[in-house]
Amino acid sequence: MIMLPIIVIGIFGNTVSIFVYSRKHMKKSTVGFLLLSLSIIDLIVLLTALPTFSLYKLPFIPGYMKIGSFHTILSAFCIVYVYPIGCTAKMTSQYIIVLIAVERWFAVCRPLQVQVWCTLRNTIRAMIYIVVIAIMFNAPRFLEFTADLSTGIVNMGLSHSSNNKWYFILYYGIRSIFFDTLIPFAVISVTNIQVIKQLKKSNEERKLLTTQQQKDKRTTTMLLVMVILYASCHMFNTSLKFVNLIFKTYAQFQFTLFRVLHHISNLLLVTYSMSTFFIYLIFSVKYRQVIAAVVSCRNMEELNTTSSRGKAKQFHVKTTSSNGYATIKSV
């Protein structure tokens, strides 16, 4: 039950974020496009989590826990078909975070190269690769369980660790640990450590920062908070995967303690997808401006014009100070 309000708030927040970052003046920057993509994917994660982890557990659904009832059929459908879609969206979200970390590393640590590598075209191309790879990597999940949708009875398919030991070791173990965990965390850790060092250096040279560079720094701080929160919420899930490899089976199906920890892990993953809305609201001035314009019924064209005038005043500032910041579009 505790997951339901978190998911509902997350769906609302990501819907608002999609509206904000789909504005013309927001999505034309690489950061804006990445945050728009992340909001869409996180919305998919939450929409798939709604029936998979929350709705089917509500006791007032007709035929609760009865074979052949709407409740058991819904549960079976979610396990076999909805859950794999959620896993695909989750992996896509992970690598969008990796892409954001790399983009920030270029912007802060390699400012002279950011305009070459972090173009909107390259970002869109990278996003397509991420989606395609996520679909390919998660396609076998549709075969992990089988279900009789007339009765709602679910049976293990490829996920049966005893009958399909190689699948469990190679796919769930090696693929999941390396591509869902170690590689993303390694890239995120290396890039963020260097970004944090550069931020500390820029704090010492704050007086030398131009107005635009200060905005870029706020954008970097916002994205850094997102990445750190992502790592914190996903670390628990990573630990459980290692436990499953040690036991050579799905520990949450065998032990009550690990079943509880598994639910906590899912709760943290959903909480992360929900929290990005509040991070944008706290750190992004433009985000708050768009929301304020909508709430006050202000003309969006007027907001775009104001934003363009602000950029025009700062257009002449193109140089890079000794703190290493490039002048890039902030959000």
TORMAR-13891 format. One record per atom (N, C-alpha, C): residue in three letters; x, y, z. Coordinates in steps of 0.001 Angstrom, whole numbers, padded with zeros to 6 digits, always signed. Atoms other than C-alpha are relative to their C-alpha. Layout:
% TORMAR-13891
ALAXYZ/...
//
This chain:
% TORMAR-13891
MET+000819-001211+000000/MET+000000+000000+000000/MET+000856+001266+000000/ILE-000851-001186-000099/ILE+002866+002392+000773/ILE+000544+000416-001367/MET-000557-000305+001308/MET+004064+002156-002831/MET-000992+000763-000879/LEU+001018-000621+000849/LEU+000758+003347-004327/LEU+000076+001522-000012/PRO-000095-001466+000055/PRO+000947+007027-003242/PRO+001302+000495-000615/ILE-001283-000386+000599/ILE+004624+007178-004244/ILE-000088-000071-001519/ILE+000140+000164+001448/ILE+003792+005865-007720/ILE-000904+001080-000582/VAL+000944-001013+000494/VAL+000828+008242-008123/VAL+000661+001372-000043/ILE-000725-001281-000023/ILE+002940+011253-007078/ILE+001044+000031-001115/GLY-001012+000080+001051/GLY+005690+010081-009445/GLY-000585+000151-001388/ILE+000668-000127+001301/ILE+003280+009749-012368/ILE-000382+001454-000253/PHE+000350-001419+000131/PHE+002008+013271-011738/PHE+001248+000840-000260/GLY-001220-000791+000129/GLY+005522+014686-011330/GLY+000672-000159-001347/ASN-000650+000226+001295/ASN+006937+013069-014458/ASN-000854+000502-001161/THR+000875-000584+001021/THR+003888+014137-016476/THR+000239+001499-000097/VAL-000316-001434-000025/VAL+004570+017717-015394/VAL+001366+000254-000636/SER-001353-000162+000551/SER+008269+017285-016261/SER+000006-000161-001517/ILE+000094+000185+001454/ILE+007388+015992-019735/ILE-000565+001257-000644/PHE+000585-001234+000527/PHE+005212+019059-020283/PHE+001034+001125-000010/VAL-000976-001092-000120/VAL+007956+021422-019081/VAL+001130-000161-001006/TYR-001174+000202+000851/TYR+010851+019867-020991/TYR-000349-000222-001468/SER+000402+000082+001407/SER+008820+019461-024180/SER-000221+001388-000596/ARG+000075-001366+000524/ARG+008639+023262-024464/ARG+001169+000221-000952/LYS-000993-000185+001059/LYS+010562+024446-027508/LYS+001319+000532+000532/HIS-001235-000615-000500/HIS+013062+026560-025556/HIS+000715-000880+001014/MET-000614+000893-000984/MET+013752+023690-023124/MET+000659-001208-000654/LYS-000477+001265+000554/LYS+014239+020652-025356/LYS+001070+000159-001072/LYS-000980-000161+001068/LYS+016617+022225-027874/LYS+001443-000087+000496/SER-001336+000235-000543/SER+019598+021831-025514/SER+000166-001480+000295/THR-000246+001421-000264/THR+021255+018467-024874/THR-000513-000395+001382/VAL+000468+000302-001355/VAL+020492+018633-021149/VAL-001521-000072+000036/GLY+001459+000005+000044/GLY+016854+019514-021802/GLY-000548-001242-000668/PHE+000442+001216+000696/PHE+016504+016634-024264/PHE+000200-001229+000877/LEU-000266+001138-000883/LEU+018096+014196-021803/LEU-001018-000070+001135/LEU+000961-000014-001104/LEU+015783+015278-018987/LEU-001414-000297-000492/LEU+001290+000368+000600/LEU+012757+015042-021297/LEU-000074-001506-000199/SER-000048+001450+000222/SER+013797+011509-022258/SER-000094-000757+001319/LEU+000023+000657-001308/LEU+014408+010577-018622/LEU-001394+000056+000618/SER+001353-000136-000550/SER+010977+011886-017609/SER-000965-000967-000675/ILE+000865+000935+000734/ILE+009275+009829-020335/ILE+000251-001434+000459/ILE-000349+001369-000401/ILE+011148+006657-019377/ILE-000409-000268+001445/ASP+000403+000177-001398/ASP+010570+007173-015646/ASP-001515-000111+000126/LEU+001460+000128+000005/LEU+006873+007639-016384/LEU-000411-001417-000386/ILE+000277+001383+000402/ILE+006875+004264-018159/ILE+000314-000958+001149/VAL-000361+000833-001160/VAL+008680+002715-015168/VAL-001116+000020+001036/LEU+001036-000140-001022/LEU+006007+004050-012816/LEU-001334-000582-000461/LEU+001257+000551+000522/LEU+003087+003092-015076/LEU+000013-001525+000023/THR-000100+001463-000074/THR+004362-000492-015231/THR+000060-000478+001449/ALA-000068+000365-001421/ALA+005059-000501-011483/ALA-001368+000080+000665/LEU+001322-000191-000612/LEU+001492+000622-010734/LEU-000794-001304+000093/PRO+000711+001279-000125/PRO-000196-002699-011619/PRO+000877-001124+000539/THR-000891+001110-000363/THR+002876-004883-011018/THR+000275-000067+001493/PHE-000403-000013-001403/PHE+003802-003787-007501/PHE-001062+000542+000955/SER+000920-000693-000898/SER+000742-001981-006187/SER-001456-000417-000159/LEU+001440+000178+000160/LEU-002746-002339-007679/LEU-000458-001424+000275/TYR+000468+001377-000142/TYR-002900-006121-007751/TYR+000012-000476+001454/LYS-000046+000379-001416/LYS-002186-006204-004003/LYS-001155+000588+000805/LEU+001114-000606-000721/LEU-005255-004153-003110/LEU-001076-001051+000269/PRO+000933+001068-000358/PRO-007672-006457-001232/PRO-001411+000191-000519/PHE+001370-000214+000454/PHE-010809-004808-002625/PHE-000179-000290-001489/ILE+000139+000410+001394/ILE-010042-005919-006211/ILE-000806-001291-000038/PRO+000876+001181+000049/PRO-012702-008513-007227/PRO+000780-001315-000045/GLY-000608+001328+000001/GLY-011695-012096-006414/GLY+001407-000018+000537/TYR-001355-000107-000553/TYR-008673-011206-004307/TYR+000545-001371+000387/MET-000730+001236-000286/MET-006292-014204-004268/MET-000780-001270-000364/LYS+000767+001183+000404/LYS-008853-016552-005872/LYS+000363-000390-001430/ILE-000376+000494+001327/ILE-007883-018718-008850/ILE-001118+000282-001002/GLY+000959-000308+001052/GLY-009563-017586-012059/GLY-000688+001333+000161/SER+000629-001302-000232/SER-010571-014220-010591/SER+000733+001093-000770/PHE-000622-001143+000663/PHE-009834-010811-012073/PHE+001343+000327+000649/HIS-001218-000317-000742/HIS-007210-010298-009374/HIS+001161-000885-000421/THR-001092+000918+000341/THR-005155-013416-010149/THR+000374+000097-001476/ILE-000292-000152+001435/ILE-005478-012936-013919/ILE+000807+001275-000242/LEU-000756-001254+000106/LEU-004290-009316-013577/LEU+001428-000196+000494/SER-001329+000262-000554/SER-001384-010482-011418/SER+000854-000778-000991/ALA-000729+000831+000961/ALA-000391-013136-013968/ALA+000407+000809-001224/PHE-000290-000823+001178/PHE-000597-010684-016876/PHE+001143+000968+000292/CYS-001048-000958-000372/CYS+001578-008159-015028/CYS+001359-000678+000100/ILE-001266+000712-000175/ILE+004241-010737-014146/ILE+000603-000397-001342/VAL-000502+000532+001274/VAL+004507-012145-017680/VAL+000283+001105-001015/TYR-000096-000972+001090/TYR+004026-009050-019860/TYR+000376+001421+000443/VAL-000245-001384-000419/VAL+004149-005796-017865/VAL+001365+000149+000661/TYR-001280-000067-000708/TYR+007149-006531-015640/TYR+001201+000097-000947/PRO-001135-000140+000927/PRO+009565-007085-018608/PRO+000094+001391-000627/ILE-000015-001362+000547/ILE+008520-003721-020051/ILE+000586+000962+001029/GLY-000557-000822-001071/GLY+009293-002128-016690/GLY+001500-000172+000135/CYS-001448+000262-000068/CYS+012722-003815-016643/CYS+000732+000685-001147/THR-000586-000666+001161/THR+013428-002480-020136/THR+000095+001505+000238/ALA+000003-001437-000292/ALA+012439+001040-019090/ALA+001011+000335+001092/LYS-000952-000229-001094/LYS+014529+000731-015916/LYS+001432+000027-000526/MET-001348+000019+000563/MET+017658-000198-017891/MET+000237+001239-000865/THR-000107-001219+000807/THR+016987+002658-020321/THR+000247+001208+000893/SER-000172-001099-000950/SER+016666+005054-017376/SER+001411+000017+000576/GLN-001357+000090-000541/GLN+019966+003797-015963/GLN+001024+000612-000947/TYR-001012-000468+000949/TYR+021892+004531-019136/TYR-000236+001446-000435/ILE+000197-001440+000186/ILE+020249+007917-019574/ILE+000748+000754+001100/ILE-000762-000592-001103/ILE+021716+008728-016151/ILE+001496-000040-000312/VAL-001406+000105+000405/VAL+025081+007470-017440/VAL+000321+001068-001045/LEU-000186-000999+001054/LEU+024684+009708-020492/LEU+000056+001407+000599/ILE-000012-001294-000683/ILE+023902+012673-018234/ILE+001328+000213+000725/ALA-001278-000098-000716/ALA+027003+011937-016127/ALA+001148+000295-000961/VAL-001046-000217+001000/VAL+029197+011792-019238/VAL-000098+001411-000575/GLU+000199-001349+000535/GLU+027665+015003-020625/GLU+000512+001056+000971/ARG-000483-000943-001013/ARG+028395+016810-017347/ARG+001520-000042+000104/TRP-001458+000122-000058/TRP+031939+015460-017347/TRP+000638+000802-001130/PHE-000510-000786+001121/PHE+032531+016933-020796/PHE-000172+001493+000267/ALA+000289-001419-000207/ALA+030884+020240-019828/ALA+000908+000622+001047/VAL-000778-000545-001116/VAL+032904+020652-016627/VAL+001496-000256-000151/CYS-001419+000397+000022/CYS+036177+018792-017216/CYS+000650+000106-001379/ARG-000529-000136+001361/ARG+036558+019016-021017/ARG-000815+001046-000759/PRO+000876-001031+000572/PRO+034870+022332-021871/PRO+000269+000312-001464/LEU-000319-000306+001395/LEU+036690+022766-025182/LEU-000521-001068-000954/GLN+000486+001095+000841/GLN+035337+019434-026455/GLN-001512-000189+000074/VAL+001423+000233-000224/VAL+031746+019714-025221/VAL-000840+000337-001228/GLN+000766-000392+001181/GLN+030526+021497-028355/GLN+000199-000965-001163/VAL-000269+000980+001060/VAL+032043+018744-030504/VAL-000744-001301+000252/TRP+000557+001320-000319/TRP+030821+015631-028697/TRP-001433+000059+000509/CYS+001321-000044-000647/CYS+027737+016747-026765/CYS-000989+000838-000805/THR+000982-000671+000841/THR+025652+017942-029688/THR-001347-000703+000132/LEU+001343+000590-000084/LEU+021913+017344-029873/LEU-000110-001222-000904/ARG+000045+001142+000924/ARG+022390+015042-032873/ARG+000672-001224+000615/ASN-000696+001126-000639/ASN+024933+012878-031034/ASN-000788-000551+001184/THR+000797+000430-001152/THR+022699+012787-027961/THR-001198-000827-000444/ILE+001140+000763+000529/ILE+019685+011632-029993/ILE+000458-001359-000501/ARG-000538+001272+000497/ARG+021831+008983-031668/ARG+000314-000944+001165/ALA-000317+000816-001175/ALA+023085+007754-028285/ALA-001273-000514+000667/MET+001270+000405-000608/MET+019499+007664-026987/MET-000629-001162-000766/ILE+000537+001094+000822/ILE+018415+005450-029886/ILE+000749-001294+000290/TYR-000809+001186-000325/TYR+021299+003054-029183/TYR-000408-000575+001354/ILE+000360+000446-001347/ILE+020329+002904-025505/ILE-001332-000747-000010/VAL+001328+000630+000045/VAL+016681+002080-026239/VAL+000062-001351-000694/VAL-000108+001260+000750/VAL+017557-000596-028815/VAL+000710-001064+000832/ILE-000760+000959-000817/ILE+020130-002249-026541/ILE-000821-000462+001198/ALA+000834+000364-001151/ALA+017751-002154-023559/ALA-001087-000994-000401/ILE+001030+000934+000487/ILE+015034-003885-025617/ILE+000612-001369-000274/MET-000664+001269+000312/MET+017468-006544-026859/MET+000397-000749+001271/PHE-000484+000633-001228/PHE+018911-007212-023394/PHE-001139-000536+000862/ASN+001109+000398-000867/ASN+015500-007525-021756/ASN-001050-000852-000701/ALA+000952+000852+000729/ALA+013688-009506-024470/ALA-000179-001376+000646/PRO+000183+001321-000635/PRO+014405-012856-022702/PRO-000886+000020+001235/ARG+000838-000066-001200/ARG+012473-011621-019666/ARG-001451-000384-000299/PHE+001362+000398+000363/PHE+009247-012253-021573/PHE-000171-001520+000044/LEU+000048+001461-000055/LEU+010137-015967-021399/LEU+000302-000537+001395/GLU-000350+000447-001351/GLU+010992-016064-017692/GLU-001175-000655+000722/PHE+001199+000576-000617/PHE+007411-016859-016675/PHE-001031-000312-001080/THR+001140+000313+000863/THR+004429-018475-018364/THR-001258+000057+000857/ALA+001234-000147-000774/ALA+000824-017947-017364/ALA-001198-000491-000790/ASP+001306+000353+000553/ASP-002603-019379-018003/ASP-000946+001138+000364/LEU+000795-001190-000279/LEU-004636-016200-018332/LEU-001475-000307+000229/SER+001379+000365-000334/SER-007882-018124-017912/SER-000152-000303+001491/THR+000033+000316-001435/THR-006963-019151-014367/THR+000865+000945+000827/GLY-000910-000882-000726/GLY-004196-016706-013453/GLY+001153-000735+000655/ILE-001090+000788-000572/ILE-001774-019502-012581/ILE+001294+000299-000754/VAL-001296-000352+000584/VAL+001875-018534-013175/VAL+000995-001116+000269/ASN-001057+001003-000131/ASN+004677-021030-013800/ASN+001325+000610-000425/MET-001332-000473+000362/MET+008409-020457-014022/MET+000414-000557-001354/GLY-000547+000427+001280/GLY+009934-020556-017484/GLY+001510+000000+000087/LEU-001457-000114-000060/LEU+013521-019494-018030/LEU+000490+000395+001386/SER-000418-000464-001326/SER+013559-018043-014527/SER+000194-001133+000993/HIS-000180+001141-000901/HIS+013546-021539-013003/HIS+001495-000283+000122/SER-001456+000048-000155/SER+017083-021487-011601/SER+000553-001416-000018/SER-000482+001389-000018/SER+017327-025288-011204/SER-000010-000609-001389/ASN+000117+000575+001344/ASN+016126-026237-014689/ASN+000804+000777-001039/ASN-000717-000848+000966/ASN+017886-023352-016441/ASN+001166+000700+000699/LYS-001111-000520-000799/LYS+021086-022953-014454/LYS+000882+000946-000802/TRP-000864-000841+000824/TRP+023080-021507-017346/TRP-000646+001356-000274/TYR+000711-001271+000204/TYR+020401-018890-018012/TYR+000126+000871+001250/PHE-000079-000742-001258/PHE+020435-017896-014350/PHE+001388+000603+000186/ILE-001376-000473-000210/ILE+024231-017611-014252/ILE+000391+001041-001045/LEU-000448-000878+001081/LEU+024823-015997-017658/LEU-000859+001254-000124/TYR+000879-001155+000236/TYR+021765-013776-018015/TYR-000241+000790+001277/TYR+000314-000715-001235/TYR+020637-012930-014513/TYR+001276+000399+000732/GLY-001229-000280-000723/GLY+024132-013133-013065/GLY+000916+000947-000732/ILE-001032-000781+000686/ILE+026754-011916-015513/ILE-000583+001216-000710/ARG+000576-001130+000742/ARG+024552-009775-017780/ARG-000558+001054+000949/SER+000654-000938-000897/SER+022553-008239-014973/SER+001005+000731+000888/ILE-000985-000618-000889/ILE+025489-007633-012641/ILE+000881+000986-000756/PHE-000938-000846+000737/PHE+027800-006218-015305/PHE-000695+001170-000693/PHE+000593-001042+000840/PHE+025466-004293-017618/PHE-001038+000843+000737/ASP+000966-000775-000773/ASP+022829-003243-015087/ASP+000632+000687+001198/THR-000568-000491-001257/THR+025223-002520-012254/THR+001425+000522-000139/LEU-001412-000373-000075/LEU+029015-002531-012563/LEU+000389+001057-001027/ILE-000375-000969+001041/ILE+029397-000705-015886/ILE-000614+001371+000260/PRO+000562-001327-000298/PRO+026888+002091-015096/PRO+000623+000660+001226/PHE-000546-000574-001224/PHE+028237+002541-011563/PHE+001454+000419-000186/ALA-001399-000353+000236/ALA+031854+002562-012762/ALA+000102+001325-000751/VAL-000024-001238+000792/VAL+031197+005261-015378/VAL-000469+001178+000845/ILE+000553-001068-000835/ILE+029083+007304-012974/ILE+000986+000417+001092/SER-000939-000298-001088/SER+031654+007048-010171/SER+001197+000794-000503/VAL-001194-000663+000539/VAL+034650+008042-012309/VAL-000314+001428-000436/THR+000345-001337+000497/THR+032904+010977-013992/THR-000395+000938+001135/ASN+000463-000869-001088/ASN+031290+012271-010804/ASN+001118+000430+000930/ILE-001136-000373-000848/ILE+034495+012196-008780/ILE+000748+001178-000618/GLN-000704-001091+000672/GLN+036160+014405-011382/GLN-000839+001275-000039/VAL+000883-001169+000011/VAL+033123+016690-011620/VAL-000020+000671+001368/ILE+000003-000553-001362/ILE+033024+017122-007829/ILE+001298+000753+000286/LYS-001285-000681-000179/LYS+036735+017992-007797/LYS-000005+001349-000713/GLN+000037-001244+000762/GLN+036145+020600-010488/GLN-000943+001011+000647/LEU+000929-000892-000685/LEU+033172+022015-008577/LEU+000662+000650+001215/LYS-000721-000548-001151/LYS+035341+022439-005478/LYS+000977+001080-000447/LYS-000943-000982+000529/LYS+037910+024233-007577/LYS-000724+001270-000423/SER+000756-001168+000463/SER+035266+026520-009068/SER-000529+000820+001170/ASN+000440-000739-001190/ASN+034029+027425-005569/ASN+001066+000985+000461/GLU-001102-000874-000387/GLU+037446+028905-004898/GLU+000140+001180-000958/GLU-000117-001053+001011/GLU+037135+031003-008066/GLU-001366+000578-000325/ARG+001383-000408+000246/ARG+033485+031986-007672/ARG-000093+001416-000561/LYS+000058-001380+000466/LYS+034209+035670-008258/LYS+000321+000115-001483/LEU-000384-000047+001413/LEU+035623+034847-011684/LEU-001079-000564-000910/LEU+001040+000616+000814/LEU+032483+033033-012829/LEU-000920+001057-000595/THR+000993-000862+000620/THR+030239+034812-015308/THR-001387-000471+000423/THR+001377+000373-000354/THR+026456+034780-014846/THR-000399-001307-000657/GLN+000350+001227+000715/GLN+026053+032081-017500/GLN+000719-001204+000601/GLN-000756+001105-000582/GLN+028782+029946-015939/GLN-000557-000396+001363/GLN+000640+000308-001272/GLN+027054+030226-012565/GLN-001267-000820-000224/LYS+001184+000788+000339/LYS+023868+028922-014198/LYS+000395-001425-000371/ASP-000485+001328+000380/ASP+025828+026048-015716/ASP+000401-000806+001229/LYS-000400+000679-001233/LYS+027199+025256-012281/LYS-001224-000513+000747/ARG+001231+000443-000659/ARG+023663+025087-010842/ARG-000583-001212-000715/THR+000475+001148+000769/THR+022681+022744-013665/THR+000813-001239+000336/THR-000877+001123-000348/THR+025692+020551-012912/THR-000324-000531+001390/THR+000337+000418-001364/THR+024801+020505-009211/THR-001304-000788+000021/MET+001283+000696+000071/MET+021214+019485-010009/MET+000169-001412-000546/LEU-000196+001311+000617/LEU+022310+016637-012270/LEU+000858-000896+000886/LEU-000836+000765-000930/LEU+024923+015585-009714/LEU-000855-000595+001121/VAL+000922+000495-001032/VAL+022209+015275-007054/VAL-000825-001162-000543/MET+000774+001073+000626/MET+020144+013169-009468/MET+000808-001287-000094/VAL-000852+001175+000189/VAL+023044+010838-010181/VAL+000309-000674+001337/ILE-000298+000558-001325/ILE+023947+010416-006497/ILE-001229-000699+000577/LEU+001238+000622-000474/LEU+020305+009699-005630/LEU-000258-001309-000738/TYR+000148+001225+000794/TYR+020170+007178-008465/TYR+000880-001112+000564/ALA-000932+001005-000518/ALA+023247+005385-007124/ALA-000455-000527+001356/SER+000436+000404-001339/SER+021858+005347-003585/SER-001195-000943-000061/CYS+001222+000806+000077/CYS+018473+003915-004573/CYS+000223-001332-000708/HIS-000243+001234+000750/HIS+019931+001280-006923/HIS+001008-000918+000686/MET-001020+000805-000659/MET+022704+000080-004614/MET-000606-001189+000744/PHE+000674+001064-000747/PHE+020263-001961-002533/PHE-000373-001146-000936/ASN+000374+001004+000992/ASN+018981-003762-005624/ASN+001211-000782-000477/THR-001244+000649+000416/THR+022555-004505-006659/THR+000459-001028+001026/SER-000412+000916-001069/SER+023335-006093-003296/SER-000828-001280-000024/LEU+000875+001177+000042/LEU+020335-008424-003621/LEU+000349-000915-001170/LYS-000402+000824+001145/LYS+021539-009582-007036/LYS+001223-000845+000340/PHE-001173+000768-000436/PHE+024864-010609-005531/PHE-000405-001125+000953/VAL+000499+001029-000926/VAL+023000-012486-002784/VAL-000617-001154-000778/ASN+000622+001044+000816/ASN+020981-014369-005397/ASN+001041-000872-000693/LEU-001065+000776+000640/LEU+024176-015388-007172/LEU+000679-000928+000999/ILE-000623+000830-001034/ILE+025637-016676-003916/ILE-000871-001219+000305/PHE+000921+001100-000281/PHE+022533-018775-003217/PHE-000334-000816-001251/LYS+000288+000649+001279/LYS+022297-019714-006932/LYS-001492-000203-000223/THR+001446+000018+000193/THR+018571-019032-006834/THR-000546+001370+000389/TYR+000627-001259-000387/TYR+016104-016195-006291/TYR-000306-000054+001492/ALA+000108+000087-001461/ALA+016518-015680-002548/ALA-001340+000511+000509/GLN+001271-000555-000460/GLN+013303-013650-002310/GLN-001137-001017-000079/PHE+001015+001050+000078/PHE+011343-016783-003280/PHE+000195-001067+001078/GLN-000339+001058-000947/GLN+013041-018894-000601/GLN-000014+000464+001457/PHE-000157-000481-001376/PHE+013516-016678+002459/PHE-000844+001256+000223/THR+000879-001130-000323/THR+011101-014268+004132/THR+000786+001305+000114/LEU-000819-001197-000172/LEU+013882-011834+005043/LEU+000333+000642-001335/PHE-000378-000539+001305/PHE+015028-011472+001443/PHE-001225+000433-000805/ARG+001227-000458+000644/ARG+011419-011163+000286/ARG-000316+001422+000448/VAL+000223-001348-000538/VAL+011060-008139+002563/VAL+001019+000979-000583/LEU-001049-000854+000566/LEU+014394-006724+001358/LEU-000249+000274-001475/HIS+000330-000171+001416/HIS+013265-007268-002236/HIS-001083+001068-000166/HIS+001054-001016+000056/HIS+010130-005186-001582/HIS+000569+001387+000305/ILE-000648-001279-000319/ILE+012275-002457+000000/ILE+000791+000504-001204/SER-000764-000358+001196/SER+014506-002518-003088/SER-000906+000594-001072/ASN+000957-000522+000983/ASN+011497-002047-005392/ASN-000535+001362+000422/LEU+000485-001281-000516/LEU+010271+000767-003151/LEU+001013+001109-000258/LEU-001053-000989+000246/LEU+013618+002573-003475/LEU+000083+000363-001477/LEU-000056-000260+001439/LEU+013615+002195-007271/LEU-001148+000905-000433/VAL+001165-000823+000324/VAL+010115+003663-007498/VAL+000159+001405+000584/THR-000222-001299-000649/THR+011055+006441-005063/THR+000933+000876-000827/TYR-000915-000767+000849/TYR+013939+007475-007323/TYR-000741+000586-001199/SER+000727-000480+001180/SER+011664+007712-010381/SER-000976+001110+000364/MET+000916-001033-000469/MET+009276+009845-008326/MET+000728+001285+000376/SER-000689-001132-000627/SER+011906+012149-006803/SER+000566+001020-000981/THR-000623-000928+000954/THR+013285+013708-010001/THR-000809+001288-000159/PHE+000867-001182+000095/PHE+010286+016063-010161/PHE+000376+001038+001054/PHE-000336-000911-001091/PHE+011240+017574-006786/PHE+001410+000571-000166/ILE-001356-000498+000258/ILE+014908+017849-007792/ILE-000037+001127-001025/TYR+000143-001057+001006/TYR+013959+019840-010906/TYR-000601+001253+000643/LEU+000710-001118-000617/LEU+011647+022003-008806/LEU+000925+000809+000909/ILE-000910-000666-000935/ILE+014395+022805-006293/ILE+001140+000714-000724/PHE-001244-000499+000589/PHE+017352+023374-008622/PHE-000174+000780-001304/SER+000117-000598+001334/SER+016001+024514-012015/SER-000903+001228+000013/VAL+000756-001251+000057/VAL+014930+028141-012356/VAL-000980-000033-001165/LYS+000867+000050+001179/LYS+013532+027595-015862/LYS-001190-000927+000228/TYR+001076+000953-000306/TYR+011512+024621-014644/TYR-001094+000690+000815/ARG+000968-000713-000841/ARG+009867+026763-011968/ARG-000700+001103-000782/GLN+000596-001071+000793/GLN+009298+029571-014466/GLN-001122-000524-000886/VAL+001026+000579+000870/VAL+007376+027311-016855/VAL-001228-000385+000814/ILE+001126+000394-000853/ILE+005230+025893-014040/ILE-000755+001232+000493/ALA+000635-001233-000468/ALA+004587+029402-012682/ALA-000803+000650-001119/ALA+000703-000577+001143/ALA+003602+030561-016171/ALA-001312-000727-000255/VAL+001216+000792+000215/VAL+001084+027728-016485/VAL-001021+000277+001099/VAL+000898-000218-001141/VAL-000365+028242-012998/VAL-000634+001387-000058/SER+000504-001372+000054/SER-000711+032007-013523/SER-000631+000339-001344/CYS+000580-000183+001340/CYS-002037+031504-017089/CYS+000778+001016-000822/ARG-000862-000912+000745/ARG+000889+033525-018401/ARG+000268-000576-001380/ASN-000242+000432+001372/ASN+001514+033389-022134/ASN+001379-000634-000109/MET-001276+000689+000138/MET+004226+030833-022911/MET+000914+000711-000984/GLU-000820-000739+000965/GLU+005389+032941-025853/GLU+000721+001151+000688/GLU-000622-001084-000767/GLU+006056+035775-023415/GLU+001184-000526+000793/LEU-001090+000613-000750/LEU+008169+033429-021315/LEU+001171-000310-000916/ASN-001055+000310+000963/ASN+010099+032285-024390/ASN+000752+001256-000411/THR-000623-001258+000399/THR+010730+035901-025390/THR+000926+000520+001095/THR-000813-000437-001136/THR+011991+036772-021917/THR+001273-000813+000105/SER-001157+000890-000065/SER+014271+033748-021954/SER+000994+000326-001097/SER-000874-000307+001133/SER+015630+034677-025383/SER+000759+001299+000236/ARG-000667-001269-000287/ARG+016383+038232-024257/ARG+001118-000197+001004/GLY-001029+000277-001004/GLY+018271+036889-021270/GLY+001213-000633-000619/LYS-001112+000669+000668/LYS+020365+034695-023515/LYS+000768+000978-000875/ALA-000650-000951+000898/ALA+021054+037551-025909/ALA+000971+000892+000759/LYS-000874-000848-000807/LYS+022534+039629-023097/LYS+001290-000700+000366/GLN-001166+000758-000433/GLN+024946+036824-022265/GLN+000709-000666-001168/PHE-000527+000707+001157/PHE+025718+035738-025796/PHE+001468+000273-000235/HIS-001390-000370+000261/HIS+029018+037590-025881/HIS+000967-000727+000905/VAL-000885+000688-000941/VAL+030391+035530-022974/VAL+000241-001406-000511/LYS-000281+001303+000597/LYS+031985+032596-024796/LYS+001297-000602+000510/THR-001298+000485-000437/THR+035339+032280-023111/THR-000132-000938+001174/THR-000032+000943-001117/THR+036291+029662-020562/THR+000988+000499+001029/SER-000891-000472-001056/SER+037721+030761-017215/SER+000873-001132+000476/SER-000940+001003-000481/SER+040415+028930-015310/SER-000668-001102+000786/ASN+000682+001064-000729/ASN+037759+026924-013456/ASN-000394-001139-000920/GLY+000236+001103+000921/GLY+037227+024875-016614/GLY-001409-000103-000517/TYR+001388+000091+000427/TYR+033566+025669-017306/TYR-000159+000483-001430/ALA+000382-000449+001326/ALA+032227+025881-020818/ALA-001346+000683+000107/THR+001295-000650+000020/THR+029344+028202-021587/THR-000952-000847-000819/ILE+000966+000873+000660/ILE+026530+025791-022375/ILE-001382+000371+000473/LYS+001373-000302-000373/LYS+022762+025964-022230/LYS-000357-000727+001277/SER+000429+000609-001252/SER+021424+025366-018751/SER-001508-000186-000019/VAL+001439+000252-000061/VAL+017977+024211-017685/VAL-000567+000537+001308/
//
